[in-house]
Amino acid sequence: MALLQISRLSKEYLGGTKALTDVNFSVAEGEFVSIIGPSGAGKSTLLRCINRMVDASEGEISFDNINVSNINKKNLRLLRRRIGMIFQHYNLVNRLSVIENVLHGRLGYKSSIKGVMGVYTEEEKQRAFEILNKLGLKEQAYKRCDQLSGGQKQRVGIARALIQDPKLVLCDEPIASLDPNASKIIMDHLKNINKEMGITCIFNLHQVDVAMKYSDRIIGINNGQIKYDGPPEALSRDMIYSIYGTEAGELITD
């Protein structure tokens, strides 16, 4: 049974720019899927259509048997509890502490008043510390986020997503701003989360070698259309050239 089903999905922005054209695929519960492709291929738009940060122009998205395309604001808020998101530029509140940023992941469960006042239960606070400990950040819990390295900030972003208790985590270029060592730490954590917690993960990645190392499955996109959908071991050099065009030479390592 698919956790996520995307059918005939298209997105055209004002002015006529087509970001996605007739995209079709499904993702099973527990899969670790990477979406690769050149800049401007439509990867970020695709992820943002899944959680309705961007509204699709055509097609249907079904998540956990719910039609995402047609739900109202109240039900969309409930849906987003179960879809965590990790961003390239972290999207943290730098003046707040690590623990405060993590607890922001619970805002979808709060009334507006409790959210503004920052009222969290002891159970939520304990869970936040457990997640930070798992990610090697417990000692940083009371540091302001602007005092952290990029890799540490991204781990805070992961913790914020995990405290939602999501079934699906969307990762939009989560290592694009990081050095190779920090990138490996982030990818190892996310792979462990996928395997140990059974959370389905969908990544946008520009690094083909990383996608091939970590993914159960790779989807290649160019010009808003799927060019490849299959296992990493079947992704040939010719197919990488088909996805990336002239950029492929820089991405393929022997």
C-alpha positions in Angstrom: 0.0 0.0 0.0 1.4 3.4 -1.0 1.8 6.0 1.7 2.1 8.7 -1.0 0.5 8.6 -4.5 1.1 11.3 -7.1 -1.0 11.2 -10.2 -0.8 13.5 -13.3 0.7 16.3 -11.3 1.5 19.6 -13.1 2.4 23.0 -11.8 2.4 26.2 -13.9 3.4 29.5 -12.3 2.0 32.9 -13.2 3.6 34.0 -16.4 3.4 30.6 -17.9 6.5 28.9 -16.4 5.9 25.2 -16.2 7.7 23.7 -13.2 6.1 20.2 -13.4 4.4 18.3 -16.2 2.4 15.1 -15.7 4.4 13.7 -12.8 3.3 10.2 -11.6 4.9 8.1 -8.9 4.1 6.4 -5.6 6.1 6.0 -2.4 5.7 3.0 -0.1 5.8 3.4 3.7 9.4 3.2 5.0 11.1 4.0 1.7 14.1 6.3 1.4 13.7 8.1 -1.9 16.0 10.7 -3.5 14.9 13.1 -6.2 17.8 14.3 -8.3 18.1 16.7 -11.2 19.7 20.0 -12.2 18.8 23.4 -10.7 15.4 24.5 -11.9 14.3 21.0 -12.7 11.2 21.2 -10.5 12.5 19.3 -7.4 11.6 21.9 -4.8 8.2 22.6 -6.4 7.4 18.9 -6.2 8.2 18.6 -2.5 6.2 21.8 -1.8 3.2 20.4 -3.7 3.2 17.4 -1.4 2.5 19.4 1.8 0.6 22.2 -0.1 3.2 24.9 0.5 2.6 25.2 -3.2 -0.7 24.4 -4.8 -0.6 22.2 -7.9 -2.2 23.4 -11.1 -3.4 19.9 -12.1 -3.4 16.3 -10.8 -3.9 14.6 -7.5 -1.8 13.9 -4.4 -2.9 11.3 -1.9 -1.1 11.0 1.4 -2.1 8.2 3.8 -5.4 7.8 1.9 -6.2 11.6 2.1 -6.6 13.7 -1.0 -4.2 16.5 -0.2 -5.3 18.6 -3.2 -8.9 19.1 -1.9 -8.6 19.4 1.9 -9.6 22.6 3.7 -7.3 24.8 5.9 -8.2 23.0 9.2 -7.5 19.5 7.8 -4.4 20.8 6.0 -3.0 21.8 9.4 -3.8 18.4 10.8 -2.1 16.8 7.8 1.0 18.8 8.1 1.5 17.4 11.6 2.4 14.1 9.9 4.7 15.6 7.2 7.9 17.0 8.6 10.1 19.2 6.5 13.8 19.9 6.6 15.1 22.9 4.6 18.4 23.8 3.0 18.8 27.0 5.0 17.4 25.5 8.2 14.5 28.0 8.8 15.4 28.3 12.5 14.8 31.3 14.7 18.4 32.2 15.4 17.7 34.4 18.5 16.0 31.4 20.2 17.6 28.4 21.9 18.0 25.0 20.3 15.3 23.5 22.6 12.9 26.3 21.8 13.4 25.8 18.1 12.8 22.0 18.4 9.6 22.5 20.4 8.3 24.7 17.5 7.7 21.4 15.8 4.8 20.9 18.2 3.0 24.1 17.2 0.7 22.2 14.9 -0.7 20.5 18.0 -1.3 23.8 19.9 -4.0 26.4 20.0 -3.0 29.8 18.8 -2.7 31.2 22.3 -0.6 28.3 23.6 1.6 28.5 20.5 2.3 32.3 21.0 2.9 31.8 24.7 5.2 28.8 24.2 3.3 26.5 26.5 4.6 22.9 26.2 4.0 19.9 28.3 6.7 18.2 30.4 6.3 15.1 28.1 7.0 17.3 25.0 10.1 18.8 26.6 11.4 15.4 27.6 10.8 14.1 24.1 12.7 17.1 22.7 15.7 16.3 24.9 15.6 12.6 23.9 15.7 13.6 20.2 18.5 16.1 20.8 20.5 13.4 22.6 19.9 11.0 19.7 21.3 13.6 17.3 24.3 14.5 19.5 23.0 17.9 20.5 21.9 17.5 24.1 24.8 19.6 25.4 23.8 22.4 23.0 20.1 22.6 24.1 20.3 26.0 25.7 22.6 27.6 23.1 21.2 30.2 20.8 20.9 28.8 17.3 23.1 31.6 15.8 26.0 30.1 17.8 25.8 26.8 16.0 27.7 25.5 13.0 25.7 24.7 9.8 25.7 21.0 10.5 24.4 21.6 14.0 21.7 23.9 12.8 20.6 21.2 10.3 20.4 18.6 13.1 18.2 21.1 15.0 16.0 21.2 11.9 15.8 17.4 11.9 14.9 17.3 15.6 12.1 19.9 15.0 10.7 17.7 12.2 10.9 14.5 14.4 9.1 15.9 17.4 6.0 16.2 15.1 5.8 12.4 15.1 5.7 12.4 11.3 5.0 9.5 9.0 6.8 11.3 6.2 9.8 13.7 6.2 10.5 15.9 3.2 14.1 17.1 2.9 14.8 19.9 0.5 18.5 19.9 -0.4 19.4 19.3 3.3 23.2 19.1 2.7 23.6 21.7 -0.1 25.0 24.3 2.4 27.3 21.9 4.3 30.9 20.6 3.9 31.4 16.9 3.1 32.0 15.9 6.8 28.8 17.6 8.0 26.9 16.3 5.0 27.9 12.7 5.9 26.8 13.2 9.5 23.4 14.5 8.4 22.8 11.7 5.9 23.8 9.1 8.4 21.4 10.5 10.9 18.5 10.6 8.4 19.2 7.0 7.2 19.2 5.8 10.8 15.9 7.6 11.5 14.5 6.0 8.4 15.6 2.5 9.4 15.1 2.6 13.2 11.9 4.7 13.3 10.4 3.6 10.0 9.8 7.1 8.9 9.5 7.5 5.1 12.0 10.0 3.7 11.9 11.9 0.4 15.0 14.0 -0.5 15.9 16.6 -3.0 19.6 16.1 -3.7 22.0 17.6 -6.2 24.8 15.1 -5.3 24.4 12.0 -7.4 27.0 10.0 -5.4 25.2 10.7 -2.1 21.8 9.7 -3.6 23.3 6.4 -4.9 24.9 5.6 -1.6 21.9 6.2 0.7 18.8 5.7 -1.3 16.5 2.7 -1.8 15.3 4.4 -4.9 16.1 7.4 -7.1 13.8 9.6 -9.2 15.5 11.7 -11.8 13.8 14.9 -13.0 14.6 17.3 -15.8 12.5 20.1 -17.0 9.6 19.2 -14.7 9.4 15.6 -16.0 10.5 12.2 -14.7 13.4 10.8 -16.7 14.3 7.9 -14.3 12.6 6.0 -11.5 14.4 3.0 -10.2 17.1 1.5 -7.9 20.5 3.3 -7.6 22.4 0.4 -9.1 20.5 0.7 -12.4 21.2 4.4 -12.8 23.7 4.4 -15.7 26.1 7.1 -16.8 23.9 7.6 -19.9 20.8 8.1 -17.7 22.7 10.6 -15.6 23.6 12.5 -18.7 19.9 12.4 -19.8 18.9 13.9 -16.4 21.6 16.5 -16.0 22.7 17.3 -19.6 26.0 19.2 -19.7 26.2 19.3 -15.9 26.6 15.5 -15.8 30.4 15.5 -16.4 31.0 17.4 -13.1 28.8 14.9 -11.1 30.0 11.6 -12.3 33.0 10.2 -10.5 34.8 7.0 -11.6 
